Amino acid sequence: MTICDASALIALINQSDANHQRCVDILPQLLAPLLTTWSCFTEAMYLLGRYGGWSAQQELWGYVADQILFLHHNNIEEQERMRSLMQQY
């Protein structure tokens, strides 16, 4: 399962998020591994820092440490494709 928006990562951890329970309930049903991009992860870390400080950020890092969440490292071909698409659109 690819997570391409920070809001799902934030909702999993931030208990005051309107979608928290829904994300927690669906997590066991998602196909492993969960995969996200560095930019999505960075945005989630920034916003979690604002909402819950280091403890919230540490929980997200825990998903990575526990191999629940993996960070995609794009290769040069993917970078060139992104550049081409950005130029086109």
N, CA and C atoms as a LAMMPS dump frame, in Angstrom:
ITEM: TIMESTEP
0
ITEM: NUMBER OF ATOMS
267
ITEM: BOX BOUNDS ff ff ff
-5.0000000000000000e+02 5.0000000000000000e+02
-5.0000000000000000e+02 5.0000000000000000e+02
-5.0000000000000000e+02 5.0000000000000000e+02
ITEM: ATOMS id mol type element x y z
1 1 1 N 0.854 -1.163 0
2 1 2 C 0 0 0
3 1 3 C 0.897 1.222 0
4 2 1 N 0.681 2.127 -0.928
5 2 2 C 1.446 3.362 -0.999
6 2 3 C 0.645 4.492 -0.384
7 3 1 N 1.259 5.188 0.544
8 3 2 C 0.638 6.356 1.171
9 3 3 C 1.298 7.584 0.571
10 4 1 N 0.53 8.355 -0.175
11 4 2 C 1.106 9.493 -0.881
12 4 3 C 0.551 10.82 -0.385
13 5 1 N -0.001 10.825 0.812
14 5 2 C -0.485 12.055 1.417
15 5 3 C -0.185 11.991 2.907
16 6 1 N 0.359 13.054 3.44
17 6 2 C 0.768 13.082 4.848
18 6 3 C -0.41 12.961 5.805
19 7 1 N -1.602 13.311 5.376
20 7 2 C -2.739 13.337 6.295
21 7 3 C -3.034 11.977 6.913
22 8 1 N -2.851 10.904 6.172
23 8 2 C -3.096 9.571 6.736
24 8 3 C -2.071 9.236 7.809
25 9 1 N -0.829 9.597 7.588
26 9 2 C 0.213 9.349 8.588
27 9 3 C -0.049 10.162 9.849
28 10 1 N -0.475 11.388 9.661
29 10 2 C -0.78 12.26 10.8
30 10 3 C -1.973 11.713 11.576
31 11 1 N -3.011 11.313 10.855
32 11 2 C -4.225 10.819 11.508
33 11 3 C -3.967 9.541 12.306
34 12 1 N -3.053 8.706 11.856
35 12 2 C -2.726 7.494 12.604
36 12 3 C -2.198 7.811 13.997
37 13 1 N -1.501 8.923 14.126
38 13 2 C -0.812 9.246 15.37
39 13 3 C -1.534 10.306 16.187
40 14 1 N -2.105 11.291 15.528
41 14 2 C -2.76 12.41 16.216
42 14 3 C -4.182 12.019 16.62
43 15 1 N -4.379 11.716 17.889
44 15 2 C -5.674 11.247 18.366
45 15 3 C -6.777 12.295 18.258
46 16 1 N -6.437 13.553 18.125
47 16 2 C -7.458 14.586 17.984
48 16 3 C -7.846 14.815 16.522
49 17 1 N -7.198 14.121 15.604
50 17 2 C -7.528 14.229 14.185
51 17 3 C -8.89 13.569 13.944
52 18 1 N -9.717 14.198 13.136
53 18 2 C -11.065 13.687 12.855
54 18 3 C -11.043 12.289 12.225
55 19 1 N -9.966 11.946 11.547
56 19 2 C -9.862 10.646 10.88
57 19 3 C -9.013 9.635 11.64
58 20 1 N -8.647 9.952 12.869
59 20 2 C -7.759 9.076 13.636
60 20 3 C -8.314 7.659 13.764
61 21 1 N -9.497 7.519 14.284
62 21 2 C -10.037 6.175 14.527
63 21 3 C -10.219 5.403 13.236
64 22 1 N -10.648 6.078 12.206
65 22 2 C -10.833 5.41 10.911
66 22 3 C -9.502 4.866 10.388
67 23 1 N -8.435 5.649 10.521
68 23 2 C -7.118 5.199 10.065
69 23 3 C -6.581 4.067 10.934
70 24 1 N -6.775 4.159 12.234
71 24 2 C -6.337 3.094 13.14
72 24 3 C -7.087 1.801 12.822
73 25 1 N -8.387 1.895 12.572
74 25 2 C -9.193 0.705 12.281
75 25 3 C -8.791 0.031 10.975
76 26 1 N -8.414 0.811 9.986
77 26 2 C -8.103 0.242 8.668
78 26 3 C -6.672 -0.278 8.582
79 27 1 N -5.784 0.204 9.428
80 27 2 C -4.366 -0.161 9.345
81 27 3 C -4.12 -1.672 9.287
82 28 1 N -4.745 -2.492 10.137
83 28 2 C -4.48 -3.94 10.069
84 28 3 C -4.962 -4.593 8.769
85 29 1 N -5.845 -3.933 8.048
86 29 2 C -6.39 -4.499 6.816
87 29 3 C -5.587 -4.127 5.577
88 30 1 N -4.652 -3.191 5.7
89 30 2 C -3.868 -2.747 4.553
90 30 3 C -2.792 -3.759 4.207
91 31 1 N -2.523 -3.87 2.931
92 31 2 C -1.486 -4.79 2.481
93 31 3 C -0.111 -4.226 2.818
94 32 1 N 0.689 -5.041 3.438
95 32 2 C 2.053 -4.648 3.766
96 32 3 C 2.939 -4.874 2.544
97 33 1 N 3.984 -4.158 2.399
98 33 2 C 4.435 -3.1 3.295
99 33 3 C 3.765 -1.771 2.944
100 34 1 N 3.677 -0.909 3.947
101 34 2 C 3.242 0.461 3.691
102 34 3 C 4.449 1.219 3.158
103 35 1 N 4.222 2.042 2.166
104 35 2 C 5.302 2.749 1.502
105 35 3 C 4.914 4.209 1.355
106 36 1 N 5.843 5.1 1.618
107 36 2 C 5.588 6.517 1.409
108 36 3 C 6.841 7.172 0.858
109 37 1 N 6.72 8.41 0.47
110 37 2 C 7.854 9.16 -0.065
111 37 3 C 8.495 9.979 1.046
112 38 1 N 9.72 10.378 0.812
113 38 2 C 10.405 11.232 1.783
114 38 3 C 9.686 12.556 1.958
115 39 1 N 9.149 13.117 0.876
116 39 2 C 8.457 14.412 0.996
117 39 3 C 7.187 14.272 1.83
118 40 1 N 6.458 13.193 1.67
119 40 2 C 5.253 12.947 2.469
120 40 3 C 5.633 12.735 3.936
121 41 1 N 6.666 11.962 4.158
122 41 2 C 7.136 11.688 5.51
123 41 3 C 7.603 12.981 6.19
124 42 1 N 8.327 13.807 5.451
125 42 2 C 8.825 15.072 5.997
126 42 3 C 7.682 15.999 6.38
127 43 1 N 6.669 16.088 5.522
128 43 2 C 5.51 16.924 5.832
129 43 3 C 4.799 16.407 7.082
130 44 1 N 4.628 15.097 7.17
131 44 2 C 3.982 14.51 8.349
132 44 3 C 4.797 14.791 9.608
133 45 1 N 6.119 14.667 9.516
134 45 2 C 6.97 14.948 10.672
135 45 3 C 6.84 16.406 11.111
136 46 1 N 6.816 17.312 10.159
137 46 2 C 6.679 18.733 10.484
138 46 3 C 5.351 19.001 11.205
139 47 1 N 4.266 18.516 10.641
140 47 2 C 2.947 18.771 11.226
141 47 3 C 2.767 18.04 12.554
142 48 1 N 3.292 16.826 12.661
143 48 2 C 3.218 16.125 13.942
144 48 3 C 4.015 16.865 15.013
145 49 1 N 5.102 17.487 14.624
146 49 2 C 5.871 18.294 15.563
147 49 3 C 5.054 19.45 16.107
148 50 1 N 4.238 20.042 15.25
149 50 2 C 3.369 21.147 15.676
150 50 3 C 2.247 20.647 16.574
151 51 1 N 1.716 19.461 16.273
152 51 2 C 0.58 18.932 17.036
153 51 3 C 0.998 18.261 18.336
154 52 1 N 2.07 17.489 18.283
155 52 2 C 2.395 16.676 19.447
156 52 3 C 3.85 16.665 19.842
157 53 1 N 4.662 17.487 19.173
158 53 2 C 6.069 17.56 19.527
159 53 3 C 6.842 16.3 19.19
160 54 1 N 7.97 16.162 19.872
161 54 2 C 8.871 15.058 19.581
162 54 3 C 8.217 13.699 19.82
163 55 1 N 7.359 13.569 20.802
164 55 2 C 6.754 12.255 21.066
165 55 3 C 5.909 11.784 19.879
166 56 1 N 5.185 12.69 19.24
167 56 2 C 4.404 12.323 18.048
168 56 3 C 5.332 11.98 16.884
169 57 1 N 6.383 12.755 16.719
170 57 2 C 7.348 12.477 15.657
171 57 3 C 8.044 11.143 15.903
172 58 1 N 8.364 10.882 17.156
173 58 2 C 9.033 9.637 17.511
174 58 3 C 8.13 8.432 17.207
175 59 1 N 6.844 8.592 17.382
176 59 2 C 5.92 7.505 17.054
177 59 3 C 5.95 7.19 15.563
178 60 1 N 5.995 8.232 14.725
179 60 2 C 6.084 8.004 13.28
180 60 3 C 7.409 7.34 12.931
181 61 1 N 8.51 7.782 13.548
182 61 2 C 9.787 7.111 13.323
183 61 3 C 9.701 5.654 13.741
184 62 1 N 8.919 5.372 14.767
185 62 2 C 8.736 3.992 15.222
186 62 3 C 8.122 3.104 14.155
187 63 1 N 7.226 3.649 13.348
188 63 2 C 6.641 2.887 12.246
189 63 3 C 7.74 2.452 11.276
190 64 1 N 8.711 3.348 11.053
191 64 2 C 9.83 3.017 10.165
192 64 3 C 10.735 1.99 10.841
193 65 1 N 11.067 2.219 12.09
194 65 2 C 11.952 1.308 12.824
195 65 3 C 11.352 -0.094 12.927
196 66 1 N 10.048 -0.168 13.095
197 66 2 C 9.356 -1.456 13.207
198 66 3 C 9.028 -2.076 11.85
199 67 1 N 9.454 -1.422 10.789
200 67 2 C 9.239 -1.862 9.41
201 67 3 C 7.767 -2.012 9.053
202 68 1 N 6.959 -1.135 9.622
203 68 2 C 5.557 -1.018 9.238
204 68 3 C 5.453 -0.083 8.039
205 69 1 N 6.337 0.908 8.032
206 69 2 C 6.364 1.929 6.99
207 69 3 C 7.763 1.991 6.393
208 70 1 N 7.823 1.977 5.073
209 70 2 C 9.088 2.088 4.357
210 70 3 C 9.102 3.395 3.57
211 71 1 N 10.291 3.957 3.435
212 71 2 C 10.465 5.201 2.686
213 71 3 C 11.052 4.877 1.322
214 72 1 N 10.36 5.312 0.286
215 72 2 C 10.798 5.055 -1.084
216 72 3 C 11.96 5.978 -1.438
217 73 1 N 13.007 5.393 -1.983
218 73 2 C 14.154 6.159 -2.47
219 73 3 C 14.084 6.133 -3.993
220 74 1 N 13.727 7.274 -4.576
221 74 2 C 13.581 7.261 -6.032
222 74 3 C 14.948 7.248 -6.708
223 75 1 N 14.974 6.596 -7.847
224 75 2 C 16.211 6.489 -8.606
225 75 3 C 16.266 7.587 -9.666
226 76 1 N 17.351 7.633 -10.38
227 76 2 C 17.57 8.7 -11.361
228 76 3 C 16.515 8.668 -12.47
229 77 1 N 16.088 7.482 -12.878
230 77 2 C 15.065 7.386 -13.929
231 77 3 C 13.739 7.996 -13.448
232 78 1 N 13.383 7.716 -12.207
233 78 2 C 12.152 8.291 -11.653
234 78 3 C 12.267 9.811 -11.533
235 79 1 N 13.42 10.284 -11.125
236 79 2 C 13.628 11.724 -11.019
237 79 3 C 13.505 12.401 -12.378
238 80 1 N 14.079 11.791 -13.397
239 80 2 C 13.985 12.354 -14.743
240 80 3 C 12.545 12.329 -15.244
241 81 1 N 11.806 11.279 -14.908
242 81 2 C 10.39 11.194 -15.304
243 81 3 C 9.584 12.281 -14.607
244 82 1 N 9.848 12.52 -13.325
245 82 2 C 9.157 13.593 -12.6
246 82 3 C 9.457 14.942 -13.236
247 83 1 N 10.712 15.145 -13.57
248 83 2 C 11.113 16.409 -14.203
249 83 3 C 10.385 16.599 -15.531
250 84 1 N 10.328 15.532 -16.32
251 84 2 C 9.652 15.587 -17.618
252 84 3 C 8.16 15.89 -17.456
253 85 1 N 7.523 15.219 -16.51
254 85 2 C 6.101 15.462 -16.271
255 85 3 C 5.834 16.888 -15.766
256 86 1 N 6.708 17.381 -14.915
257 86 2 C 6.543 18.756 -14.422
258 86 3 C 6.681 19.752 -15.563
259 87 1 N 7.638 19.505 -16.452
260 87 2 C 7.805 20.395 -17.586
261 87 3 C 6.603 20.335 -18.526
262 88 1 N 6.077 19.136 -18.724
263 88 2 C 4.943 18.943 -19.626
264 88 3 C 3.678 19.582 -19.086
265 89 1 N 3.456 19.457 -17.783
266 89 2 C 2.196 19.943 -17.217
267 89 3 C 2.375 21.189 -16.404
